[in-house]
Amino acid sequence: MGLAAAGLIATTAVLTTKALTASSATTPAAQATVPSSGLLVMPAPAYAATLPRRYVTPTNQSILLAVAQFRQRFAVLLGGSAAPYPAGLYGEPGRVNTVTGGTGWVMYLGYNSRSGLGAPAATTARLMRSLMAGAAKPIPWTTAAGPLGGSTLCSGAVIGLTPMSVCVWATDHTAGALMAPAGVTTGAELAALMLAMRPNLQAP
């Protein structure tokens, strides 16, 4: 690994550790506040579908780098806002990450906009372009949105030097994104997880 890459990993690891520590300040026993207007739960809940949220910051450098870059690319929706937004790293019990030797995981980021995000399809397209970082392939595909509605897209992307499966959704006032290592969770599997996780991440 070159000195530049090593420096990038070290810098992003520090930033990600701080960010995950801040977003994980709520313990599993704490109750997330569920809004009544279809907005995302803030902070991210202790469980999404069957996946438990991890409250301990990972030490693996490849995970830290991927999460840091995922946050940077997601920031296209924030418009420079420094306000907190829901985020959580969820474990996938029973799935083994052959790269790190640990269990599989799914990173979630969400955003609530009380003023509105515009057309959901335009929001998901813009977010996916940012997450893919201009990659020409593969072409994102739509998936089932479920009872919470909105627009959805899934694709593959290289984030933090690692091939990832990514899925996003948007409604008029919310947007969310999921990321998981592609070698552990395929795009189709992540799409199914998104459908299962949204009822816990978002109020009806």
N, C-alpha and C positions, 0 to 999 in steps of 0.2 A: 504494500500500500504506500503511495506517495505521501510526501510530507503535507501537501495541500489537502489531500483527502483526509489524512489523519487529523489535521487541524480543524477541518470542517466538522468531522464527527465529534471531536472534543467540544467545539463551540456549541453545536446544536444539542449535544447531550446535556450540557449545562442548562441551556434554555428550556429544553423539554422537561428536565427534572424539576425546574422551578414551576413550569406550567402545570405539570401533572400533580405536583405537590399542592399547588393552589386549588386545582379543581378537585382534589381528593381530600380536602380539608374536612368534608362531611363524612362522618363515620357511617358504617352500615346501619347502625341503630337509628340514625337521624331520619326524619320523614321529609321526603321531597315535597315541594309545594306544587300541587297540580292545578294549573290554571283552568278556568271554565270556558275559555273561548277558543279551544282548539290549538292553543300554543304548546310548546314543548315544556316538559317537566324540568324544573330548575331547582336544585341541581339534578344531574342525571341520577336515575334511581339505582338502588342496590342490585336489582335484577331487571333484565330485559329478556322477555321470553324465559328460557331456562338458563340463560347465561348470567353468572355472578360477576358483579363489578369487582375489579382488582383495585384495592386501595393502597397497595404498596408499589412504589415507583420501581419499574423494572431496571435492572442493571445492565442488561444486554445492550451493547452499543448499536447494533443494527436496528433494534426496536426503537431505541431513543432517536436515532437519526430519521427513521421512517415517520415516527409520530411528529417530530419537529417539522419535517417537510410537508406532511399532511396538513398541519395547522397553518403553515405559511401559504399553501395553495388554497386552503379553505377561506383565508382572509379576504379573498376577492369579494365576498358577500358582506363583509363587515363595514365597508365604507370608512375605514379609519377609526371606527368606534373602539374604545378601550373597555367598554362595558363587559361584564362577565357573560359567558354563554355556556350552555350545558355541554359537558364533555365527559367521557368515561372510557376506560379500557376494560373490556369484558373478556373473561376467560371462556374457552370452549372445552369443557371437560370431555375427556375421551378422545380428543384429537391431539396428536403429537406433532410439534413443529420440528421436522428433521434437521433444520438449519441450526436452531438454537438448542435443541434437546429438551425444550420445555413444552408446555401444553399450547394448543392453538389459542388465538386471541382475535378479538375484533375491536377496532378503535372506532368510537363514535364521536362526532362533533355535530352540534346543532345550533340554530340561530333563530331567534324570535324577532320579528319586525312588526311593531304595532302600527307603523305607518303603511306597511304593505311592501311586497317585493316585486309586484307586477305579475305578469302572466307566468304561471308555474312552469310551463314548458320552456319558456325563455330562461327562467332561473336555473333549471336543471341543466340546460345546455351550456350556460355560461359557467356554472360550477364544474361540470364535467370537463370542459375545455381546460380549466385551470388545473384540475387534479391530474389530467393527462399531460400537462405541460407542453401542449402543442404537438403531441405525438400523432402521426398520421394514421396509425393502426394500433389496435383494432377499432372497429366502428362500434360506438355504444349502442345498446339495444334497450328497448322499453320492457318493463316487467309489470306484473300486477300491482296496483296501488292498494288494493284492499278497501275496507270500509271507510278508512280515513281519507281516501281520495287523493287528488293532486296528480302531479307528474312524476315519473320515475325514470331513471336510466342506470344501467350497469355497464361496466367495461373492465378492461385490464389496464394497468398503468405501472410504470416503474417509479417507485417513490422511495427515496432514501437508498438507492442502489438495489432495491429488492423488488422483484415482480409482485404486484399486488392485484387482488380483486377489489374493485371499488363499486359502490352503489350509492346513489343519491336520490332524494325525493324533495319535492317542494309543494307547498300550497300557497295561497295568496299571502300569508303572513309568516310562514315557517319554511325552513330548509334544514335538511339533515344529510349527513354523509357517513358511510361505513367503509372501513378498510380492513382487509385481512390478507395474510400472506397467501399468494395464489397456489403455492405448493401444498397448502393445508386446506384451504377453502376455495372452491371454484367460484366463478362468477354466478353460476346458477344456484349454488348452495348459499352464497351470500344474499342473493335476491330473495330466496326463501326465508333466510334469517331476518332480512329487513321487514318482510311482511309480518313475521312473528313478533319482532321486537317493537315495532311502531306503537302498538296499543299501550305498552308500558312507557314509551318515551314521549308520547304525545296524547294530550287530552282529547276526548271525542268531540 
